[in-house]
Amino acid sequence: MPPDPPKDTAKHAGGPKDAGGKPPPKPCPECGKPANPATLPFCSPRCRDVDLNRWLSGKYVIPGRDTDPEDAE
């Protein structure tokens, strides 16, 4: 007869989970602190605003191909 499957499925389902069955929050992409549900994926409004400022000032750029001068017409 085969052995019973393990009772603790959290270890086998992809990692540790909290008591509610959800995975732990990912860290803030700006400072590394735990993310706050109210400001996901950031830990605070400050980190959210720092990230927004980087996008608006052009420090973050999504790469794309160069345009031909003929395409601009």
ABEGO torsion letter per residue (X at the ends): XBBBBBABAAAAAGEBBBAAGBBBBBBBAAAGBBBBAAAOABABAAAAAAAAAAAAAGABBBBBBBBBAAAAX
